[in-house]
Amino acid sequence: MTLWPVSGRTPLAPWPAVLSLLVLTHVVSAAPLTGTFTKVGHSSSTTKLQINGVGSGPLEPALIKNWVFDDRFPLISPVQNGTCPENIYNANAVNNGLSCWNIFFGGWDGVSSCHDSISVVVTEDNFTSFHPHFPQIATGAEVHVNNPSGLKVNETCWLLMYTQLQPDTSLNKPGLSRGTSGIDWFPSTGGDPAGWVKMANDSAWAVADVNGGNVIYFDNATDVLHMYFIDFKREGQHSVFHATATAPASSMCNTQTVPQFELRNIALDEPMRVVNDVKLVNGYLLMGLHMNGPEVYYTIADAGPDGTFPPSSTLFVHLGDADKYIVSLGWVVDATGNRLLGALYGAGAVSALDENKVFAAWLQRRVLFVGTDSTVWGLGPAARSLGPDVVTLDTNAPELQGRFFVYDSDYVDADHRGTLVAVSDVVTVAAGDIWEYSP
């Protein structure tokens, strides 16, 4: 089924109907997507309408708005073997192939000793399914080891940074482990002298509390390892500091020496923001942050040597009671490095912040199905995702005749629909249908 190309930039005038998509203004793309909608299957086990192929395109700052919560809520739950409360968070996804990610996370994952440690879970099919959880960095002599930030420098060099709560000082300090495959690490236990990060040019480092914000970013062009971190004692003044490693990143897997960093500058001069991830996406540096509340934040900057960012903006707000308190945010970027697929976030229902799970929201193009009778499927929470490229729409009838409308990922809501990029022919869809959108 061929899409109707849409041209020009004149906003369409609204028609006086309450529910119809056609009453709502939008901007029409000057360079519309072209493609097809094809019915590819049907499921009798659901009443939802599924559309595949709706993932966002290459990242641009204006196209970070249409966040669709995954229908698997949560996406990743803790293992249920221990006596501690189910509590995992700070999921950090590292791409390891076209549809494969190593997802590192910390917390109490089926344990009876309520001391944080780090695990990994792997998906090889674009977040459709997950392998069993596998321990990575044990607690060791520390009280907690958590907040993993991982990198694949090359095929034989992986780096993993994490925070370690020291029993003698009650301060969190980062450690750095090196590996060759993304599941083997030296050191593999908290408190190992070979893992403690040292920081030069920071007079407050000895008493700093780096609790929950310790992120590494690898600049492949310069072979420089950057570190973005917080000090909870200085959170009321500014949020994120920027340091760089004194040795090339590619050399770090070939040594067992203690990793050395040097403080460069303040990266984010804004109070009360905890950094969780920094990734390069389509030429932009994208920083994700949280503050243990109902929403998460982002800031975006042109990739450059100074590592500074403008003030943050709200990325999205929690969906319901289960994810009311958000305690971490991690980006999911495709293998090309051009597309921001979505975000994994740790969250829970209690203010004690000790019953968290890993949830997901995906950045997608918005698809609405508008019936010839003015019924609209897909507004608001009626749209839920199944991974980065699939959306499902609630239905209220066995079948409906109408058109698919495709909006770019600058869609916000029914009143601010962003850029219309394509409209389909009139078709009849049924509850349970599976359709494929091919741009």
Secondary structure, 3 states (H helix, E strand, C coil): CECECCCCCCCCCCCCCCCCHHHCCCEECCCCCCCEEEEEEECCCCCCEEEECCECCCCCHHHCCCEEEECCCCCECCCCCCCCCCEEEEEEEEECCCCCEEEEEEEECCCCCCCCEEEEEEECCCCCCCCCCEEEEECCCCCEEEEEEEEEEECCEEEEEEEEECCCCCCEEEEEEEECCCCCCECCECCCCCCECEEECCCCHHHCCCCCCEEEEEECCCCEEEEEECCHHHCCCCCEEEEEECCCHHHHHHCCCCCEEEEEEEEECCCCCEEEEEEEECCEEEEEEECCCCEEEEEEEECCCCCCCCCCEEEEECCCHHHCEEEEEEEEECCCCCCEEEEEEEEECCCCCCCEEEEEEEEECEEEEEECCCCEECCHHHEEECCCCEEEECCCCCEEEEEEEEECCCCCECCECCEEEEECCCEEEECCEEEEEEC
